[in-house]
Amino acid sequence: MEKKEEITNAIKLIPSGAVFVTLCSSINLIIYYGMFNIRIIDYLTIKEYASLFMEHILVYLIIILGGYICHLIFNKWLSFLNKWSVIFGILCGIIANLVIFFISNNIYEKINDISYVFYLIIFLTFYLKQLKTKDLNPLIYLMIIALLFSIFSGFSKGYRVKEKGNDLEYNFKFKDNAIRTSKKKLYLGKTEKHIFLYEINSKTARIVDNQNLLETLIIRKN
């Protein structure tokens, strides 16, 4: 009976989980495109919101389900360790990432480093509370990590594009013209009806209607 109740409760969480994943994906895109002064929600259709869920579901499943499985596996293992040794290990991880944060040259790397600090602080908070409440549910903590991941990832991707440019070159061929990306003209992404570019020199975004797009050539840089 208990297993059936757990399965039933898990099924009930699926709609809420879908909304949460869509929310996290939306936050990620809003932050990323917002760094280039693009209000991305004005260019997304309802259909694309559904595709957002499908594109990012694997990432958030790894964070939430993977984290929950790790919790089940390591929960008993941690109980055999001295609590101060666990706390010391987590604090060492926090200090190590702070050191890397200060020596990193790029902003996007610094964002990644500081994000790990926040994840470890959340893990430490959960561990300390679990010492008092043995059956503490980690779901809320994993959801906080997923939400923070959306925020940090959005900023990190934006700064990575600004600092390193595109890993690939894109050649968009239209009926009347063609647009090719370069070091000065960066590709940000696309929706069903638009392509988003960024001009480095003028620091302006360019939004191109892709209704007359014939083909897209993707060229790997040497």
Steps between C-alpha positions, in 0.01 A plus 500: 500500500780739588669443163172566317457824693855607412437429131169688513666799667780494242246503214321795660829692502550464121282803400664714769841377386421594140404852608817528711727388215331745260543776758870422544554484123318831454710669772815368335403644159373830640834559676710386201323709237446786746878547510473603134194722557263248342162438661480136395148437633368732226631257237397165650179325399301266725629213292857605571434513874408133474822429309695681773375238742614217272843655432595552863316215671809274493714762677251550781429128529874448557506776763186396688471123447877451492534702819222304666656164403838618631325602821360148541834337420725720712260565786596181684865541407513853645345376824817297567722806464576751768284804440793736545700322231206539258462869590875551464497333157215722377669815636822399320301470177352847556842654570655326197232637267538849649874485430434392140242781475760764586766365262266443203545751218162480330169614648314190380755280678459705818123451479545124472740499795271704727204281402681194639546693825125555525427132423739390774347746748155356423635147546659603831173658617309183410756279675489705821119494506498129426705440814197628695228357274597154371217471245555845350377510138773634267256594220468868594879534521543333159239734351691799640818366336314456169369856521846638581643297213255671263609843622875438505492312170317787329762755609788261429384430142450869433845601621659206320359621169614856572849394607574205268257539213340205320660158481349463152439733205149530355405592145129582457385511139180691423322562169656844453814494716721304736624561853820345630623520856854604589707623794316831476155353432390226740217250481291488819224257410167476322130444546243371255479836319815693593879481504690696765839656430727735694728768356815526713615845384168677546389274789156465344278201441361424157177305467449348156171365368572150368183444295704530178785284628605242240777316681745523788863396462689421819878520464745368755783742577855386436 
